[in-house]
Amino acid sequence: IDVDLSRHTMTAYVGASVVKGPVSMVDGAPATPTVVGTFRVYHKNPLMTMRGFNDDGTRYETPNVPSSSFFHRGYALHGAPWRSSYGYSASHGCINLPVDVARWVYGFATVGTPVVSHR
C-alpha cells in the first residue's frame, strides 16, 4: 500500500500492478503529521473507539471508527464516516479513507502487508 502524503492519495498494489486507487484520503494535519517510512500492517480492528490528544492537549474520543488497519503504533488506515471530502491534511495522523475504501483495504491488507508512507 502506497500512501502519498504530497498528493493525499492511497494506492494498493499487488506486485507492480495497481489493484485500487489512487484514492483521495486525509492524512495528518501539520501539528499531527502522518509518519513517513516503510511499515507493515500489524493489527486490524473492524470497529473501534479511537482516543487520543489534539495538538492543543485536549482529549478526543471518536466512537464507531470502521475498518482500521494499523501499520505503526497508533497510526492506521481507517474509514472516516464524518468526512464529506478527501484530499487534504487534517487528521490526527491516521489515514482517513471513505468508508467503502477502508472496508476494501481491511479485506485486502493482511497482517504483514507493507505500507509505504512518503512525501
C-alpha positions as CSV (number, residue, x, y, z in Angstrom):
1,I,0.0,0.0,0.0
2,D,1.4,3.3,-1.1
3,V,0.5,6.5,0.9
4,D,1.5,9.6,-1.0
5,L,1.3,12.5,1.5
6,S,2.1,15.1,-1.1
7,R,-0.8,14.1,-3.3
8,H,-3.1,13.0,-0.5
9,T,-3.7,9.6,-2.1
10,M,-3.6,5.9,-1.2
11,T,-2.9,3.3,-3.8
12,A,-2.9,-0.5,-3.3
13,Y,-0.6,-2.8,-5.3
14,V,-0.1,-6.4,-5.9
15,G,3.5,-6.5,-7.1
16,A,3.8,-3.7,-9.6
17,S,0.1,-3.7,-10.6
18,V,-2.4,-1.2,-9.2
19,V,-5.5,-3.0,-7.7
20,K,-7.1,0.0,-6.1
21,G,-6.6,3.7,-6.5
22,P,-5.2,6.2,-6.4
23,V,-7.9,7.2,-3.9
24,S,-8.1,10.6,-2.2
25,M,-7.5,10.4,1.5
26,V,-7.0,12.7,4.5
27,D,-3.6,12.5,6.2
28,G,-2.2,14.1,9.3
29,A,-2.5,17.8,9.9
30,P,0.7,19.9,10.2
31,A,0.6,19.7,14.0
32,T,-0.2,16.0,14.0
33,P,1.6,14.6,10.9
34,T,1.5,11.1,9.5
35,V,4.6,9.1,10.0
36,V,6.9,8.6,7.0
37,G,8.6,5.3,6.3
38,T,8.1,1.7,5.4
39,F,5.9,-0.2,7.8
40,R,3.7,-3.3,7.9
41,V,0.1,-3.8,8.9
42,Y,0.4,-5.3,12.4
43,H,-3.2,-5.3,13.8
44,K,-6.7,-4.9,12.4
45,N,-10.0,-3.9,14.1
46,P,-13.3,-4.0,12.4
47,L,-15.0,-1.3,14.6
48,M,-13.5,0.6,17.5
49,T,-13.4,3.8,19.5
50,M,-10.3,5.9,18.9
51,R,-9.0,8.1,21.7
52,G,-6.0,10.5,21.9
53,F,-4.9,14.0,22.2
54,N,-5.5,17.0,20.0
55,D,-2.5,19.3,19.2
56,D,-3.7,21.7,21.9
57,G,-3.5,18.9,24.6
58,T,-7.3,18.3,24.9
59,R,-8.5,14.8,24.6
60,Y,-10.7,13.4,21.7
61,E,-12.8,10.3,21.5
62,T,-14.3,9.1,18.3
63,P,-16.6,6.1,18.6
64,N,-17.5,3.6,15.8
65,V,-14.4,4.0,13.6
66,P,-14.7,1.3,10.9
67,S,-12.2,-0.9,9.3
68,S,-8.9,0.1,11.0
69,S,-5.7,-1.4,9.6
70,F,-2.8,-0.3,12.0
71,F,0.6,0.0,10.4
72,H,2.8,1.8,13.0
73,R,2.0,2.4,16.7
74,G,-1.4,4.2,16.7
75,Y,-1.4,5.0,13.0
76,A,-4.0,3.3,10.9
77,L,-5.7,3.4,7.6
78,H,-9.4,3.6,8.5
79,G,-12.9,4.7,7.5
80,A,-13.9,8.2,8.3
81,P,-17.7,8.5,8.0
82,W,-17.5,12.0,9.5
83,R,-15.7,13.4,6.4
84,S,-17.6,14.7,3.4
85,S,-14.5,15.3,1.3
86,Y,-10.9,14.0,1.0
87,G,-7.6,15.1,-0.5
88,Y,-6.1,17.3,2.2
89,S,-4.2,17.2,5.6
90,A,-6.4,17.3,8.7
91,S,-6.3,14.1,10.7
92,H,-4.5,13.2,14.0
93,G,-2.0,11.3,11.9
94,C,-4.1,8.4,10.6
95,I,-5.0,7.9,7.0
96,N,-8.7,8.7,6.8
97,L,-10.5,6.9,3.9
98,P,-14.0,6.8,2.5
99,V,-15.8,4.0,4.4
100,D,-16.1,1.7,1.4
101,V,-12.4,2.1,0.5
102,A,-11.4,1.4,4.1
103,R,-13.6,-1.7,4.1
104,W,-11.8,-2.8,0.9
105,V,-8.4,-2.1,2.4
106,Y,-9.3,-4.0,5.6
107,G,-10.2,-7.1,3.5
108,F,-7.2,-6.7,1.2
109,A,-4.4,-6.0,3.6
110,T,-3.5,-9.0,5.7
111,V,-1.2,-8.6,8.8
112,G,2.3,-8.1,7.3
113,T,1.2,-6.2,4.2
114,P,3.7,-3.4,3.6
115,V,2.6,0.3,3.9
116,V,4.9,2.9,2.5
117,S,4.2,6.5,3.5
118,H,6.1,9.2,1.8
119,R,6.0,12.9,0.7
